[in-house]
């Protein structure tokens, strides 16, 4: 029989189809539920107008399907405990079969298979909605129940012609196109029109309309539409999943590997629900898969399995507490999913813009290249120096780095990876910061290229996680500036208030030092106190501006062992009566007199010793060590390296990477957490560096490198 294409428009076709009407009670109920302020008593009164409907709702509300903790004896209790939307959904559920059964389609249309599919889709939709965190699983159930009502109406309107069309379709996804070819209308269009005529939510109608649509680059699919589309696929293809199914499950945050479990669980409930509603159902016969379909299914099952594993790794990346844990989670995922144990990140530095190697502490390749200080200048980031046709950054798709490229820029990479080709997966951290995930790609190995979507998902999560760290860093810097600005205001006031008492104390010490009868020890003690008071006076002058670097730098010829010894001696005297803390300093041998900025040096040393004292409490040991590194042994500048260690509780891992930020402290009693932040600032001001570590015996070590010279500057020579 040949099916002729009608010339009628979609609107003409819709208007020609007779739509079933909801009972007046249900129409009133739908209208009441759409009101922003719903009166629960009015809902109960409306439903109770129809005794048969009330009885069915209570029967369903007390069934295992709802799983209520107590039995409902009247509709008022049901409305209060179940909620307005659930009662509305139940009312339509128990009535819809009766509404359609009054004037059914042709005898060839299998009602029992039809309702089997509708009820099954409703149950699975509700379960998916719950797992996906959708705010109204009952709405998903109702939409799933009504999603194929358009088929029922088309079968009733076109009769045998429509049934013939259905019988010819081996693939349910082709049905919509064939419906439009034959009748210029699809069951999806009719279903939406029906729900609109019942004054149902627009979201319900859109989900019914879109439940066979495939995603396109320009389409936007809402959550309910994805839920219904996924549920519909699972009920029609219980053992076969396609790419769209996997994508919908991924977007709804449901592991594709759990889909079969969802189907099996709802199958056990389906029969009981149908009996409760009084709807006869029959499971459709399933066709055997062809050899080609079976092969395709095996490929998709492997993809589902890898996706299931991927979820765990993506969760690890999102939940990682530190950047190092982000790198480690990424490397573990690459090793597990692709058996790839050679990978690094090539990320833009925020300051210079160079491309620098990043990786976890376990990453041998990253460590090797970092030790060599390997970076790629931004202006040289081309794959080929001669062609300059493809940049490392800014590409949307994966790129291949080959040793055949006419540039020596990447030779250290190929040597470290011991490979002639590398796969680069773009990572976007922010509009101003990008990078690449570099993987070892063996010759002829296209496995990772086939898994491009998984690699891009990993890179997306890593990029988002790194961007979060960037925002945290920017916030911390802004917060630190605000705190230091507030401290500055207080510091200016303090500096002004203490300047006069300091001068008076210094004058009295000078008088004491000049009195007769002073022994040598007392004179030395007074001399140390006087020098420290002079340093306090100098510091008080700097308190006016903690946030900017000092102007002129004045160095002086200093005996390092003597300077450190004086500071240690003062601390030993000051804590002698309060605790049993030992502060040990063994003078270093063979350190010449050095030219350095003595005030910031003593301030850094004093703050670090104070920090150790606070960490120890009443007892413990502090050790101070130093050694001199001549210029030819490390860099263009000579350095004095000083380490302050203590056997206190140590630095918690949670703040180990941020210990030098303002506001970060492990101390109580109102500590502002500015001590180490000031130390860090002072160190940077004199072009030094500072870091903390843990010793072999568990001691906490703070080490600072202080730039020094063995010769005076031209300014000091002029002054002397």
Buried (B, 14 or more C-beta within 10 A) or exposed (E): EEBEEBEBEBEEBBEEBEBBEBBEBBBBBBEBBEEEEBEBEBBBBBBBEBEEBBEBBBBBBBBEBBEBEEEBEEBBBBBBBBBBBBBBBBBBBBBBBBBBBEEEBEEEBBBBBBBBBBBBBBBBBBBBBEBBEBEBBBBBBBBBBBBBBBBBBBBBBBBBBBBBBBEEBEEBBEBBEBBBEBBBBBBBBBBBBBBBBBEBBEBBBBBBBBBBBEBEEEEEBEBBBBBBBBBBBBBBBBEBBBEBBBBBBBBBEBBBBBBBEBBEEBBEBBEEBBEBBEBEBEBBEEEEEEEEEEEBBEEBBEBBEBBBBBBEBBEBBBEBEBBBBBBBBBBBBBEBBBEBEBBBBBBBEEEEEBBBBBBBEEBEBBBBBBEEEBBBEBEEBBBBEEEEEEEBBEBEEBBEBBBEBEBEBBEBBBEBBEBEBBBBBBBBBBEEBBBBBBBBBEEEBEEBEEBEBBBBBBBBBBBBBBBBBBEEEEEBEEEBEEBBEEBBEEBBEEBEEBEEEBEEBBEEBEEBBEEEEBEEEEEEBBEBBBBBBEBBBBBBEBBEEBEEEBEEBEBBBBBBBEBBBBBBBBBBEEBEEEEEBEBEBEEBEEBEEBBBBBBBBBBBBBBBBBBBBBBBEEEBBBBBBBBBBEBEEEEEBBBBBBBBBBBBEBBEEEBBBBBBBBBBBBEEEEEEBBBBBBBBBBBEBBEBBBEBEEBEEEBBBBBBBBBBBEEBEEEBEEEE
